[in-house]
Amino acid sequence: MSLKVNSISFSGDGLPSSSQIIAENYANLPNLANIEEDIYSVGGAVADLENKFSGILNKEQSIFLPTGTMANHFAIRSLSGQNSKAIVQEQSHIYQDSGDTLQTLSGINLIPLGIDKPFFGIDEIKEVIRKNSVSRVPKNIGCISLETPVRRQKGQIITIDFLEELSEFASNNGIKLHLDAARLYMMTAASKISIHEYTKYFDTVYVSLWKYFGAPWGAILSGSKEIIGNLYNDRRMFGGSIPNSSLNAALILNNVKDFEKKMNQAYDLGLNLFTKLNDSKKFNILIKKNHSNVFEMEYLNTEAYKILRSRLIDHNIYLPNLDAESYGIVKKSNFVDLRINISILNQSFESILKAFLD
């Protein structure tokens, strides 16, 4: 779809993107001619980006990677060490959507817990450890990976209380922790808990750099120098040392400026909008505990939804297409997922509310 400058999209975690938009974003970069080059993703603007996110995530060192799948893989692989088992959520991206990458390429067996739930409990971990201890060939759990928000669970957030409890348990049992925070900024905008408060519990943290920073690809993995410093050779071994990455890094650096502030503003505006729409009795938008930027909106039937969607397009407001690919998320009958992103800042609150209610 072709969107105008003041368009709002309730799909995705960032501004709408396309090959044309990305090309324009590159062309409009300030000081384009002065971007410092990298050599196979080492140095230049890439190093600037890595240093920037080490500060954002409060970690010693960071490495720029092409994908989140590689970031999660490297984290679990490194933290597990000689241990061949790691615990993950059954609903996590690394378990459901990564083609058994750790099992196939690194010989690490993933143990999925919390079936069809956002996350699992400490008692479930204890039971896994107990069973491993009495097996014929005992194997230690090297790492626990947590994804939050959980994409397959409507963006549900794992509570900070659980993270504190898990951190203490893991420390007492010699288990390392990895955080898959692909949608970190969606989580902090909703919870109003700082980034550092989340990341302090984990040995490594991954954040997506393309989902909402306008870039075509990119991921950052942060942790201690001991862990991250050894990954540059792994990146090359896995074919992830992309040449001429500085242009992409410069685009991300440009768009990360003030993004946290914008996302917080967008979330508050969106939540206020959904509350007002519910108050009108014309809409039913579910506002649940521990959600991030994903809200389920009920519609009467497909025809009624298409009429609403078409009417809002006249106001440059785009609701999700019901026929769009869900990428593993089970769709609930007569409900559609609305996602708050910074595009909601493109119009005034009053004009958006009026467009929905007219």
N, C-alpha and C positions, 0 to 999 in steps of 0.2 A: 504494500500500500504506500502511496505517496503522501507524506505528512508535511504540513506547513510548520512554520517556525513556532507558532503558539499552540501546537497540538499537544494533547494529553493522551497517553496510552496507559491503560490499566493492565497491560501484559508486560511481563519481564521485570527485571530488577533495575534497569537503567533506561537511558533514553533510547528510543527506537534506532536501529542500526541497519545499514545496508552497505554494499561495496561502494556506492556513490558517496554516502555519508562519511565513511571511513576515509576515502580519498580526499574529500573536502576537509576533514579534520586534520589530516597530514599537511595539506597545502596551507592551512590557516595557522599552523604552529608558529608562535613567535620565535624569532631568531633561528629559523629553519636552516639557514646556511651555516650556522655556527654550532650545530649539534656535534658534540665530540663522539667520534666513532669508537666502536668496540672491535675486538678481534674474537670472533666466534663466541660472542656473548660474555666476553671478559673486558672490563674496563669501560671507558667512555661514559655515555649516559646510562648504560646498564649498571655500572658501579654506583652512580648517583641514585638510581632507583633502589638498588639493594640497600644502600645506606639510609635512604629515606624510610624504608619500611622497617628496618631494624629499630629505628626510633619510634615509629608508629606502634610497633608490636612489643617494644621494650625487650628486645632480644639482642644478643651480642653480634650476630651475623645473619645475613640473608643471601639467598641465591635465586636468581631469575630463571624460571623454567617455562617451557612452552605450554604445558597443560597442568590442570589440577590433578589429573590421574597420575602423572609423573611425580608431582609434589607429594601426594599421599603415599605413593609407592616408595619413594626415597625415604620418607619419614619413618614409615613402619619398618622398612628394610633396615635402616640404620639403628633405630631404637631397639629392635629385636635382637640384634647381635647374633650370637650363636643359637639363640632360641628359635625354634621353628613354628611357634604358635603365637597368634595375636588375636585379641578379642575386638570385635567390631559390632555395630548395630546391624541387625538383619535388614533394616530399611535404609542403610547408608549407601551412598554413591559408590564407595570403594568396593562394597560387597555386591551390589545389584547391577552396577553399570560399567564395570571396568574390565570385563572379559577375563576374570580370574587372573589378573595380571601378577599379583604377588605369588600365587600358587604356581603359576607357569614359569615365571622368569626369575623368581628369587627363592622358591622352595619354602615359602612361609604359608602355613595353613591358617586360614581365617576362621575363627569360631564365631558364628553369628548369634547374638543374644537379643532379647526383647522383640520376639516375633510379632510383626504387624503393629509395633508400638514405636514411639519416638526414641525411647532409650530403655535401658535395663536397670536392674537394681543391684546393690552390692551383694546380696545373697546369691544372685545368679552367678556372679563372678566367683564367689567362694565355692560354689558347687562345682564349677569347672576346675578350679584349682584342686579340690578334693579328689575328683575323678582322675585327674592327671597324676596325682601323687600315688595312687594305688594301681595305676596301669602297669602293664608288663614292661613297658619302656617309658618311664616317667619323662615328661617334657615340661619345662618351665614356660610360663606365659611371659613373653618378652615385652609386649607392648599392648596397650589399650588405646584404640582410636575412637574418637567421638566426633560425630558430625552435628553441628548446630549452627543455624537452624537446619531442621531435617526436611529436605525438599519433598520427599515422598510422603511426609506427614504434614502437609499443608504449612510448611515453614515453622513447625513447632520449635520452641526454644527449650534447651535443657536448663533447668534452674541453677542459679549460682550456688544454692545450698547443696545440691547434689554434686556439683563440681568440687566444692570444698571437701565433702565427705569422700569422694572418689580419690582426690589428691592425697589425702591422709592415708587412705587404705593402700593406694599404689606405692606410696613412699615406704610404708611399713612392710610391704611385700616385695620390694625391689623391682617394681614394674614401672616402665616408662610410659608417659602419656603424650598422645598426639591429638591436636585439635584441627579438624577439618572445618575451618570457618570461611568457606567459600563466600558466603553472604554475611560476612562479619558486620558490615555497616547497617544491614537491615535489622540485625539482632540488637545492636547497641541503640539504634534509634527507637526501637520498641521498648526495650527494657530500661533505658536510661542508665545503664551500668556501663562504666568506662571500658574502653578496649583493654587497657592494662589490667583491669580487674579480672577480665576473662583469661587473658593470655598468661597471667602469672602462675596458673595451675599446671601449665603444660610445658613439656620439654621442647616440642616443636609445634609450629603453627603454620597452616597454609591459608592463604587468602587469594581469591580469584582476582585477576587484574583486567579481565575483559568483560565480565558480566555487566559492569556499570561504569567503567572508566572510558568507554568509547573505543577501546582497542580491539583488533581482530583476534588477538590471542595473548596469553600470558598468565603466569601464576608466580607467586612469591612463597618461598618456604624459609622460615626463620627459626633460629634456635641458638645454641651455644656455638662458639668457635670450634670446639672439639667435634661437634656433629656436622655442621654446615661446611667447615673448611675441607672436609674430605669428599665433598659431593661434586666438586667440579670435574674430577676424572670420571665419576659415575655418570654425570650428565653427558659427557662425550661418549662414554661407552654405550649409553642408551640412545644415542643419536639426537640428543636434545640441545647441543651447543650450536644454536642457530647463528649463522653469520649475519652481519649487518643488522643487529637487533636494536641498535641505538635509536633508530627512528621510532620504533614501537615503544621503547622505554621512555623517550621524550614525550610522546603523546600521553602516556599514563601519568608521568610526572606533572604534566600540565593540567590534567583533568582531576588529579587527586586534591588539588588546591581547593580548600573550603568544601570538599565533598561531604565530610562528616557533618558540618553545619547545615548544608543544604538537605541532606537526607533526614536529619532531625526535624527540620522545618517541614519537609514534605510529609513525613510520617504524621506529625501532629495535625497538619492540615487535612490529610486523608482520614485520620481517625475522627476528627471533628465533622468532616463531611458525611461519613458513614453513620455517625450518631444522629446527625440532623435528618438524614434520609430515613432512618429507622423511626425517628420521632414523627415524621410526616405520615406514618402508617401506609405509605405507598410502596415501601421497600422492606425487605427482611435481609439484613446483612449480619452474618454471625460474627460477634465479637467475643472471642474465646480467651481464656487464660493462657498465658505463655505462648501467644502467637507472635510472629514477626510482622512482615509486611503483606502477608497473604490472608485475604478475607473471602469467605464464601457468601455469594449473593444468590438468593433463591429467585427463580423466575417461574411464572405460571405455566408456560409451555414454550416450545421452540419458536412458534410464530410470534408470540408476544415479545420474546427476547429479541428477535430479529428486527421487529418494529422499533423497539427501544434503541437498539444498537444503531440502526439507520438514522434515527432522529438525532442521536447524539453526535454522529459523524458530521451532521450539518453545523455543529458547534465546535468542530475539530477535537472531539472527545471520542476516543476509540476504546470500546469494550472488547474483550477477547472474542475471537472467532470460535464458535462451539466445535467446529470441525478441525481445529488446530491439533497438531501432534501433542500428546500429553507426556511422552517420554517416561512411561512407566507409572505415572500417577493415575490411580483408579478414580474415574469420574463419578461423582454422585448424581443421581437423577435429579434434574431440575435445579441444580446448583452450578454456578460458574465461579472460578477463582479470580478475584480481583487483586492485583498487586499494586501497592503504593510504590512509586519511584519518583525521582526528582522532576519528571515531566509535569507533575501536578502543579509545580510552581510556575508553569508557563501562563496560567490564567489566574484571575482573582477568585478567591473563595466564593464570593457572591455570584459571579457569573457561572461557575461550575454548578453550584447548588441550583441556581435558576434553570440551567439547562436540563438537569435531571428531573426537576419538579414540574416544568411547563408541560 
